[in-house]
Amino acid sequence: MSFTDRMTRCPRPFEPDQGAETRARFPDVAPELGELIEGAAGCSPYLRTLCEKETAWLPGALDAPEAALEAVLAEIREAAPDGVANGLRQAKRRVALLTGLADLAGVWALEEVTGHLTRFADAAVQVALRAAIGVEIRRGKLPGVGEDELEIAGGMTVLAMGKMGAGELNYSSDIDLICLFDETRFDKDDYHDARAAFVRATRKMAATLNDKTAEGYVFRTDLRLRPDPSVTPVCMAMAAAETYYESLGRTWERAAYIKARACAGDIAAGEGFLATLKPFVWRKHLDFAAIEDAHNMRLRIREHKGLGGRLSLPGHDMKLGRGGIREIEFFTQTRQLISGGRDPDLRVRGTVEGLARLAEKGWVPEDAAEMLTRHYREHREVEHRLQMLRDQQTHDLPTSDEEFERLAAFMDCERGEMEAALLGRLTEVHETIESFFAPEDAGEAEEIGAELDQDIIAGWPSYPALRSSRAVEIFNRLKPELLAKLAKSMEPNEALLAFDGFLRGLPAGVQVFSLFEANPQLVDLLVDIAGTSPSLAAHLSRNAGVFDAVIAGDFFAKWPGREALEAELVGRFEADEDYERRLDAARRWCKEWHFRIGVHHLRGLIDADEAGTQYAELAEAVIGALWPVVVDQFAGKHGPPPGRGAVVLGMGSLGAAKLNATSDLDLIVIYDAAGEEGSDGRRPLASRTYYARLTQAMITALTAPMAEGRLYEVDMRLRPSGNQGPVATGWPSFQEYQKGEAWVWEHLALTRARVIAGPGELAGDFETFRCDLLTEKGARERVLPGVADMRRRIAEAKSPAGAWDTKLGPGRMQEIELVAQAGALMAAEPGRSVAAGLQACVAIGWLDDADRAALAEAYGLCWCVLQAARLLTDKPLDPENLGEGATAFLLRETKAETLGEVQARLVEVTGAAAEIIDAALADEGKDEA
């Protein structure tokens, strides 16, 4: 389709005579193209001049604009060194004329216009740099660099920043460049000569682009975005720049590097440098403190440029003023900085693409992103028209009636229509962005929450989280809403006490307070948690980073299951090869998911059984993903595991796939050296020692307190011979022990044993052996006396911690689990759950169905109370000290009206369960068979 066929609009000439005169220079073009040229020339003296200078070239270019642009780029790339300056200026005229007309006619969309302008800028910088570096090489000023390295500029790279980096150059844009060189290419003695040569080449390149001659200029070139430009050379060593950003880099520089792109010279070296800066730009946690920095930057720009005050169109800056282009860019970049460290998909350069990704991932509402995208494109169109008028790097709307009329004609609309649309767009953008950066205060804190304990509030300024003036400033904006919501909770002063514990435990406040300010729903969540679960609030104060997960977009999505969780954690490990950083990554990741389960349970999205399954699957995913990492780390020093490797068994509650919020993990490691005496590595070990130390490495990986805390407590006492036996058990020894030496309680424990990680063949052998062993060792006359004796020993050794202890005591969880395990052993039932075990008791005639139902009812109530209690507090449940929120949670979980009703039901159902168990074990011997 031709240029003419694609035209959708033409400006109407503001100066008809001038437009007609210019059109007359092109008698052979199609009428529609003539109207376009007439309208452009009749509005813009600059475009009129370009038409006059390129009269011979323009008609052919309009026949095939893309091909004409490619020809222009090819011509400058082949220019001789002495023809570069004039060649670039002629090319600039042609690109400016062609893109201007294509823009005005609607032939190219905004992204095509800015993209073509940026492609020309890339080519111009490369050509100018090549010419400048060529001079240094021919003069022998670049040590060790020959003509063959001219295209990579001898190791120098140019980073395009800002709009050029993002491919968004405007019509009369200047270009922001950072010039660096790879100092590792030069010997120490040659470093200073090389740097001097690169500095000269940079200045020559900038002059080629920037200087005005009789032929015009190419691009106004700004080199001041480099580190500390007042004292550093225009071309710096990459190592020096990296050191600066690591130690002194500021938020605005992080934002600038979102759009950075290697555009000329040694592209590979430039991309390598940008890769080293990723940790500087993209923080591993959600970085809501960037909001405050961005807000302060906006205020400083407004103050410096005098852009405050009421929004008025005459002279308004479409870039920096209220509701302008920069506000949309700041909005986008700030959101990218906040979450791009966690989500690499957000690390895109373009503003429009950035908004689309943010909306897609749920970081920005879709309607807001669509509105900002639409207005951004419209703002850029106005910006281009302003710059086309006289080839000025301006963003200011006209101040005179005549210029407003000219701009309206250039945009092919009536002035009143244009002004109304402009004012509406600017206002909508400003109000949206202002509400994001500076939410309105909810009122004076002193007038809110008067009923709360003022002595507690008075102590807050002394807490570590409020040490800095910046933290205090953000918190003071947040405080009125926070106090208002605490005052509205069911038990305000209890919620206040819990929040006080959270605040007191925060080591620093800027990040968390900024996060709350940007996400008010988190304040609701915190108040909910503070009023219900002080222990969870205390956990939050020590691990505030878990709030990241709440706003990550899928916090309230369906539970993914172990397989997906394990794959996600493996993906985290693949992103970093350092062993300790992997362990810390596992801790961060696990806390986020653990917190999610607790919040879902607290808010009634899942019940106690679902929470138990999810806690267990989370632990399984951690072990499943971590075990190969530990094995690989250990094998790197001592060689691969001898024989068939080892499996990790989950015992107890983990084996039964039911954990609570504070469960430790009962584990056993079984290995099969398959006759191999030792490992084959740099530091070989005997097989028994190898697996013992490998097991200890796994325990350390799970339990060691690191920067991100610990994963789990681990209990290995269920292994053969308990604490007296080796931490890892050989497969043949395990089989022999279980067949000939194990006690009844150890066979009972195997009814819940399950392979969590390790090679599939050994896992299958274990499960076959387990099922066979249950059949072999399940004789009733052997099992029941052992169970009766075990029950007696537990009762003598452990006393319940009161009426609300649902784990210990007659008819409570531990006794019912013991009965279920006995039933599973006697029936050779492979299922590991309490329900399966109780059903097995009925199947063998030990219990009847009514007994099973009564035990299941008692166990279910005890489990609900235990799950809730572990989430509410790390101490024994004390109904006298339960707050209103915690009480409401416990009553909801148990489907009761009062705590008294819950306690009465506990007494009733556990009493009935105790009688059933007494009867089932009556007349059984007290000594284990």
Beta strands, then each sheet from edge to edge (+ up, - down):
strand 1: 156-160
strand 2: 175-181
strand 3: 221-222
strand 4: 235-237
strand 5: 261-265
strand 6: 645-651
strand 7: 665-672
strand 8: 714-715
strand 9: 728-730
strand 10: 754-757
sheet 1: 3+ 2+ 1- 5+
sheet 2: 3+ 2+ 4+
sheet 3: 8+ 7+ 6- 10+
sheet 4: 8+ 7+ 9+
end
